[in-house]
Amino acid sequence: MIRAEKLNLGTRLLDVSLHLPKGSLTAMVGPNGAGKSTLLLVLAGLLKAEGSIAWMGEDLNHISFPERGRRLAWVGQDPTADFAFPVRDVVAQGRHAFGDDGEFVDTAMEALDIAHLAGRPVTRLSGGERRRTFLARALATDAQIQLWDEPTANLDVRHGLDVLRLAAKLRDEGRAVLISLHDLRAALCFDHVLMLDRGRVAACGRPDAVLTPDLIQQVFGVRARMGQEMILELP
């Protein structure tokens, strides 16, 4: 559903290629500064880089901005709000490219457990509530491609698990979902893992093929012991 070839952006991305097929759930992991947020911005068409990107088989450069809003939803690492719009109005922005809100907005708010916050100004939310609001806006688009940057940051355990279950549900509905994470244990539950290191793809494939002790030590500088659960230790 997304295919990118030879993406380059200075030292932030170096010959990065990837394919996100329909009905896939991919975790992107890597140390701070590895290029995860940069890659998401490039794939979303929000940052220019050398190389080629195709959405659903069509060159990104040939897709109009309104059509981009219908095909793809992106949630940034640190979503902020400059104006005190009610939460429901913020979520309804996800329907702007379609000219309506209605049931998609209500369904998205229920899914992210923010229906009770509908009338509250978004500027008066906690960090976790604000993150769930912007995830609901992405969900309301009903877009086939979902790119989320650290969506579980600032969330309590329950809501963090809810977000990962929601991502799996979108995968099961045939969408392509790419999520950046710092939690390597959570990444074990994904279909695919993309590991970045200093702007390059260190590995990409099944979790058990990517999240190996050797690769984790090489990229993250920590030891990993694998058993019934992953245990990370300083060397």
C-alpha positions in Angstrom: 0.0 0.0 0.0 3.0 2.2 0.5 6.3 1.5 -1.3 9.3 3.8 -0.8 12.6 3.4 -2.6 16.0 4.9 -1.8 14.9 7.7 0.5 17.6 10.1 1.4 17.6 13.2 3.5 21.1 14.3 4.5 22.2 12.1 7.4 18.7 11.6 8.7 17.7 9.1 6.1 20.2 7.1 4.0 18.9 4.8 1.2 15.8 3.7 3.2 13.5 1.4 1.2 10.4 -0.3 2.5 7.0 -1.8 1.6 3.9 -1.6 3.7 1.4 -4.0 2.2 -2.4 -4.0 2.6 -3.4 -5.6 5.9 -0.1 -5.1 7.7 0.9 -3.9 11.1 4.5 -2.8 11.3 6.5 -1.5 14.3 9.3 0.9 13.7 12.0 0.9 16.4 15.4 2.5 16.9 17.3 4.7 19.3 16.6 8.4 19.7 17.8 10.2 16.5 17.6 7.1 14.4 15.2 8.8 11.9 11.9 7.3 12.9 9.9 10.5 13.1 11.7 11.8 9.9 10.7 8.7 8.0 7.1 9.0 9.0 7.0 12.6 7.9 8.5 11.7 4.5 6.1 8.8 4.0 3.2 11.1 4.9 4.4 13.7 2.3 5.0 16.3 4.9 8.8 16.4 4.4 10.6 16.3 1.1 13.4 13.8 0.5 15.2 12.3 -2.5 13.8 9.0 -3.7 10.4 7.8 -4.7 7.2 7.1 -2.7 4.0 5.5 -4.0 0.7 5.3 -2.2 -1.6 2.4 -3.4 0.5 2.2 -6.5 0.4 5.9 -7.4 3.3 8.3 -7.2 2.9 10.6 -4.1 3.8 13.7 -6.2 0.7 13.1 -8.4 -1.8 12.8 -5.6 -3.7 16.0 -4.7 -3.7 17.3 -1.2 -7.4 16.6 -0.7 -7.0 13.1 -1.9 -4.0 12.6 0.4 -6.3 13.5 3.3 -8.6 10.7 2.3 -6.0 8.1 1.8 -3.6 8.6 4.7 -3.7 9.7 8.4 -0.6 10.8 10.3 -0.3 11.4 14.1 2.9 13.2 15.2 5.1 12.5 18.1 4.0 15.5 20.2 0.6 16.6 19.0 -0.2 20.1 20.2 -3.1 22.5 19.9 -2.8 26.2 19.5 -6.5 27.0 19.9 -9.0 26.0 22.5 -11.3 24.0 20.1 -13.6 21.5 21.8 -12.4 17.9 21.5 -15.2 16.9 19.2 -14.3 19.7 16.8 -10.7 18.5 16.7 -11.7 14.9 16.0 -14.1 16.2 13.3 -11.1 17.8 11.5 -10.4 14.2 10.3 -13.5 14.4 8.1 -12.6 17.7 6.5 -11.5 16.0 3.2 -14.9 14.3 3.0 -17.1 17.3 3.9 -18.9 15.6 6.8 -18.3 14.3 10.3 -21.3 12.3 11.9 -20.9 8.7 12.8 -17.2 8.4 12.0 -16.4 11.1 14.6 -18.6 9.5 17.3 -17.2 6.0 16.5 -13.6 7.3 16.7 -14.2 9.0 20.0 -15.7 5.9 21.5 -12.8 3.8 20.3 -10.3 6.1 22.0 -12.4 6.6 25.2 -12.8 10.3 24.8 -16.5 10.7 24.3 -16.9 12.1 27.8 -14.4 14.9 26.8 -16.4 16.0 23.7 -17.0 19.6 24.9 -13.7 20.2 26.8 -11.2 22.6 25.2 -8.3 20.6 23.8 -5.9 23.0 25.5 -7.2 21.8 28.9 -6.4 18.1 28.3 -3.7 16.0 29.9 -0.9 14.8 27.7 -2.5 11.3 27.4 -6.0 12.7 26.7 -4.6 15.0 24.0 -2.8 12.1 22.4 -5.9 10.0 22.3 -7.8 13.0 20.8 -5.4 13.2 17.9 -5.4 9.5 17.4 -9.2 9.7 17.2 -8.9 12.4 14.6 -6.7 10.0 12.5 -9.2 7.2 13.0 -12.1 9.4 11.9 -10.5 9.8 8.5 -11.2 6.1 7.8 -7.9 6.2 5.8 -6.4 3.1 4.4 -2.9 4.1 5.5 -2.2 5.0 9.2 1.1 6.4 10.3 1.4 6.9 14.1 4.5 8.3 15.9 4.8 6.9 19.4 1.1 6.7 20.0 1.4 5.0 23.4 3.6 7.7 24.9 2.0 9.4 28.0 -0.8 6.8 28.0 -1.6 4.6 31.0 -1.4 0.8 30.7 -5.0 0.4 29.8 -5.2 3.1 27.1 -1.8 2.0 25.7 -3.1 -1.5 25.2 -6.4 -0.1 23.7 -4.3 1.7 21.1 -2.4 -1.4 20.1 -5.6 -3.4 19.9 -7.1 -0.7 17.7 -4.1 -0.9 15.4 -4.5 -4.6 15.1 -8.2 -4.1 14.3 -7.3 -1.7 11.5 -4.8 -4.3 10.2 -7.5 -6.9 10.2 -9.8 -4.6 8.2 -7.1 -4.5 5.5 -5.3 -1.2 6.3 -1.6 -0.6 6.4 -0.5 0.6 9.8 3.1 1.8 10.7 3.8 2.7 14.3 7.0 4.0 15.9 7.7 2.6 19.3 10.3 2.6 22.0 8.9 -0.5 23.7 10.7 -3.5 22.1 8.6 -5.9 24.1 5.4 -4.4 22.5 7.1 -4.7 19.1 7.3 -8.5 19.5 3.5 -8.5 19.0 3.5 -6.9 15.6 3.5 -8.6 12.2 6.7 -6.9 11.0 9.5 -4.8 12.6 11.5 -2.1 10.9 14.7 -1.3 12.9 16.4 2.0 12.1 20.0 2.9 13.1 21.5 6.3 12.3 19.2 6.9 9.3 19.6 3.4 7.8 17.5 0.3 7.9 19.4 -2.1 10.2 16.8 -4.9 9.7 13.3 -5.5 8.5 11.2 -8.6 8.9 9.4 -10.8 11.4 9.9 -9.8 15.0 11.8 -12.9 15.8 14.2 -12.2 12.9 14.8 -8.5 13.8 14.6 -8.4 17.6 17.6 -10.6 18.2 20.1 -10.2 21.0 22.9 -9.4 18.4 20.9 -6.7 16.6 19.6 -5.2 19.8 23.1 -4.9 21.3 24.5 -3.6 18.0 21.8 -0.9 17.6 20.7 0.0 21.1 23.9 -0.9 23.1 22.1 -3.1 25.6 22.1 -6.8 26.1 18.9 -8.8 25.5 18.0 -12.2 27.0 15.2 -14.0 25.3 13.0 -16.5 27.2 9.3 -16.4 27.9 9.8 -12.6 27.9 12.5 -10.2 26.7 14.9 -8.9 29.4 17.1 -5.9 28.6 20.2 -5.2 30.5 23.1 -2.7 30.4 26.3 -4.3 29.2 
